[in-house]
Amino acid sequence: MSKLFAALVVTLLGGTALLYIEYCWFDTENCPVHAASLTDSTSQPLIKTATLTDTRASLDCPKTRGVNEQLVEDCEPRASLRFKINYLYRHQGQGDFYPFGEGSVLHSGDSLKLFFKPTEEAYVYIFMVDSHGNIGRLFPTADFRGASQANRNPVQKNREYFVPAPHKSFRLDHNTGEESLYFIATRKPDAVLEQQYHKLSVAQQTQAIETLTIIQEQLIVEFKKNEKQRLIDPELITDSASTEQPTSFEEAGQRFSILPSYLNNLCEGCVYRVTFKHF
């Protein structure tokens, strides 16, 4: 587990995608993610739907002595967070938006957009790690030019959020390979993610290499101190009886509709990863 956290920290510290996204949102060739202008579409994508709730016990639950001197859990199971969520792409900026997930194949020039709608107030963090290990924080994104000013924490119950914005999308560049999206949701601010990422951003802007090294060491120590399973792949399950109404948005003067899906096993504090192949 410590190796998994160390690997995630290395990718977080190794890249500068956050600055690329912020300072070259619209047109530079060196950006790992670009905004895209999308054209018209005439059909709706097929989106899986489900309504599920997970009540697993908290991994931080205190333990006490039980029967036959065995340690047992000493607290009630903690209800999971529930989100409507969609990972969407549009091939070469043409046609409609379609869902993508773990193992999907996308191509340079494809447009990406994320949509989610929480069922309660929460704190959401979304990161994208490109094929070169560069990382950008996609949510919150209120400080990025062109991003929705609504994309800030805490997210509000039953409010719709589009990443980067209802009227914009990211576009994959020409750096091919495996890329990952990380989705984290908590009921309270994640102090480690917020503080360390802020320090990392400052260090990147000032090119303070020694500070970057210190932050890396601090993050590794913090993750090792809190050994727990935080990496679970998301699962979308079809609910054929769903009466969910489509969500509409407009981009580049064109209107689109999606049928929101539900993310299964969204335990609080877990890291949900979608890794896709970029050709």
Secondary structure, DSSP 8 states (H G I E B T S, - for coil): -HHHHHHHHHHHHH--HHHHHHHSSSS-TT-SEEEE------S---------------TT--EEE-GGG-EEE-S-------EEEEEEEEGGG-S--EE--TT-EE-TT-EEEEEEEESS-BEEEEEEE-TTS-EEEEES-TTSTTS-TT--SSB-TT--EEESBTTBEEEE-S--EEEEEEEEEESS--HHHHHHHHHHHHHHHHT-HHHHHHHHHHHHHHHHHT----B---B----TT-----EEEEETTEEEEE--EE-BT--TT-EEEEEEEE-
